[in-house]
Amino acid sequence: MDNSNHTMPMDMTMMMMTMRTTFYIGKDMTILFGRWITESSGQLFAAMLVTFVLGILYEALRGLRAYLSGKLKFTSSNARYSRLGGRLTENEITPIVSAKDPESSLSLRLSGYTSISIYIVQALLNIIQVGLAYILMLSVMTYNGWIFLAVVFGTGFGYLAFSLRKSLRPFNAEQTV
């Protein structure tokens, strides 16, 4: 089969010739958008700072989703439901205090609405988290070593900042049964 009759437009050929596929250390690059071009060290530093903060934000969202998931499990296991003629009764407002988390404050729970709202919030946070993950992946795909390091250190710092409290909890022997 002869493909010599099929030619690529000149712009596509030029783009394929300038697209990097190996890591490099440099400051001249385009990140994510055609207008986000770094030509100086200051612009490269700003791009690194942005990707570092996005990495922290990604881990913060992950930690928030884990926190909400734990809160949802706790509230749904201790919930009391009652409806009387479409009006709230005293049994529908249930104070919830976690004995395992002394930092939690007293919160009021209205029937099943809190569980549903937490699910909706988790779904929205998941959408944002997946979007951030793809932005970080595309940033790394610039193959710039500095941007790669900013993403790695940003997510690492975010993990330390938002997951450290969970991992430092004392070992609970009751959970091993």
HULINSUL-V105623 format. One record per backbone hydrogen bond with DSSP energy under -1.0 kcal/mol. CO is the residue of the C=O (numbers start at 0). NH is the residue of the N-H. If there is no record, write none. Layout:
CO_NH, CO_NH
This chain:
2_5, 8_12, 9_13, 10_14, 11_15, 12_16, 13_17, 14_18, 23_144, 28_37, 30_32, 32_35, 34_36, 35_30, 37_28, 39_43, 40_44, 41_45, 42_46, 43_47, 44_48, 45_49, 46_50, 47_51, 48_52, 49_53, 50_54, 51_55, 52_56, 53_57, 54_58, 55_59, 56_60, 57_61, 58_62, 59_63, 60_64, 61_65, 62_66, 63_67, 64_68, 65_69, 66_70, 67_71, 68_72, 69_73, 70_74, 71_75, 72_76, 73_77, 83_86, 86_83, 88_91, 91_110, 93_108, 95_106, 100_103, 106_95, 108_93, 109_112, 111_115, 112_116, 113_117, 114_118, 115_119, 116_120, 117_121, 118_122, 119_123, 120_124, 121_125, 122_126, 123_127, 124_128, 125_129, 126_130, 127_131, 128_132, 129_133, 130_134, 131_135, 132_136, 133_137, 134_138, 135_139, 136_140, 138_141, 139_142, 142_23, 143_147, 144_148, 145_149, 146_150, 147_151, 148_152, 149_153, 150_154, 151_155, 152_156, 153_157, 154_158, 155_159, 156_160, 157_161, 158_162, 162_166, 163_167, 171_174
